[in-house]
Amino acid sequence: MLIELENFKIEQTDNQIVVKEVNSLQESTRDVINNLRHVLYDLRGHNGMEEGFVETVRALLARFQEKSQVRAILSISPSWPSKLRSSAALNLLRIIEEALNNVRQHSGARLVEVVLGFAVDGEIAVEVKDDGRGANSDVVRRQPGLGTLGMRERALILGGRLEVLSVAGGGTLVRAILPKEQLT
């Protein structure tokens, strides 16, 4: 639903009243989804990944490197939060997993780097970049696969956005840019 609203909003760029209303609907939808996730995590008794997120990503990259033979590097900003909300940690991990899956299946890369850092204005950025064959960014935008749609949906749920930048022969960068207050 959030993705459909986002697509509708893009079509309405000339009508600021509609864009404002869609923004309000998106925010309300995010709040409902976040509240539902909190209830589900409380009922399920999640494993506490929110305090060990970096270690979880480090272990994910070690498994990825072992299975794919693609060298994996993790870079962490000194100001990366020490604790994330459990729902945020899980969504970020799933974004990273899907981006790595795309690297393994489609890129032909020899190196992938995951960066946990900050963007401008206090936003948090999670990047997965590879040195693979890349693709034409217009094709990626027009015909996103289910994995990309899932990553975009997870970023939207967290109040952020997902960017996929790819250059034929120059690798691919998947970047989730998220407001810090939604994650910590």
N, C-alpha and C positions, 0 to 999 in steps of 0.2 A: 504494500500500500504506500509506503514511504517513497519507493522508487517511482511508482506511478504518479504520485503527487509531484515529485521532482521533475519528471518528464513533462507533465502538464505545465508546471511553472515555467520551464524553459520555453514552451510554446507561447506563453503569455507575457513575454518580456516587455511588450509595449503597453500592457495594461497593469499599471502599478497597484491598483486597487485589488485586482485578482491575485497578484503576486503576494501582496501583504496578507490577504486572507489565506492563501495556500501556506504561507510561512507559519501562520497561526495554527492551521490544521496539522502541519507537520510537527510543530512543537507539542501540541496536545497528544498526538499519536505517540511521539517519543516518550512522553511522560507516562502514558498508559502502559506502553511496552516495558519501560524501565521498572515501573511498579510491579507489573506481573513477573518480570524476571527476578526481582528481589524476593517476592513471595515464593516463587519456585525454588530459588537457591536456598532460602531458609528452610523450606520443606525437605529439600534434598540433602541438606547438610554438605555443601560443597567442600572440597579438599583443602582450602586455604591457599590456593595459588596466588591470591592477591599479594601476599608478602614474599613469595618466592617466584615472582613472574620472570625476572631476569634469569634465574637458574633453570626455570622451565624452558625458556627460549634457548638457552645454552645447550640443554640436553636435546631439544628438538633439532638444533643445527648439527650436533654430533651424530645423531641418527641419520639425518638427511645426508650428511657428508659420507658416512659409511655406506649407505645404500646406493647413492647416486654417483659416487666418485667425483662429485663437484665440490671443490674447496669452498668452505663456508666460514665467513668471518662475522663476528658480532662486535659492533661498536656501540658504546653506551655513553651518553652525555653525563657528565658529573652531576647535572641537575635533574636527571631522570628521577621521578618519584620512587621512594622506597616501598610504597604501598599503593596498590590500585584496588578499586572496588572489584569484587569477585566477578560481577557480570562484565565489567570493562576488561578485566584481565582475560577472561574467556573469549570475548569477541576479538580482542587484539591478537590473541594466540591463533584463533581460527583464520584471521586475515593473513597472518604470517604463514600458516600452514598451507593455505590455498595458493598464495604467491609462490611458495617453494614448490608446490605441486606443479604449477605452471612452468616454473624453471626446469624442473626435471622432465616434464613431458614435451615441452615445445621449444626450449631455447637453444639447446646444444651448448650451453655455457660451460666454462671451465671454472668460473669463480662467481660466487654470490655473496653479497654483503647485506646484513640486516643492521639497520641503524635505529636505535632508540634515542630520540633526541627531542629538541624543541624547535618549533617554527617561530614565526613572528607573533607578537602580541600574546605571549604566554600559552600559545597552543602547543600541543604535543604532536610530534610527527614520528610515525613509524614507517621506515622505508625498507623495501627489499629491491635491491638492484643487482642485475647480472650483466655479464659480458657476452651474452649469447647473440644469436642472429637477429633478434628484434623483429619488428614488423612495422608496417606503415601505421602511424598513430590514427589516421582517419579510419582505417579498417577496424582497429580496436574500438574506437568510439562508436562506429555505426553498428557493428555486429559483435557486441560483447558476449562471451560465453556465460554459462551458468555460474562458473567459479567467480568470474569478475562481477557478475550481478550480485552474488552472495557477499563478496567483499564490500561492494558498494552499499548494500543493504546494512551490513554490520556497522560500517562507518556512519551511515545516516542515523541508525538507532542510537549511536553514541553522540549525536549532534554534530558530526563532522562531515567530511567529504573524502572521496577517494579519487586520486589522480593516477592514470596509467599513461606513462610517456614511453614511447617505443620508437626507435629509429632502425629502419632496415639496415642490418649489418652492424648496428651500434648498441645492441642490448636493450633491456627494458627496465624501467623504474616504476614500481608500484609504491605510492605514497598515500598513507592515511593521515589526514590532518584533523586533529580533534581538540575540542576545548578541554583544557585541563580540569575544569570544575566538574565535567561529566565523568572523569576517570578516577579522581581521588576522593 
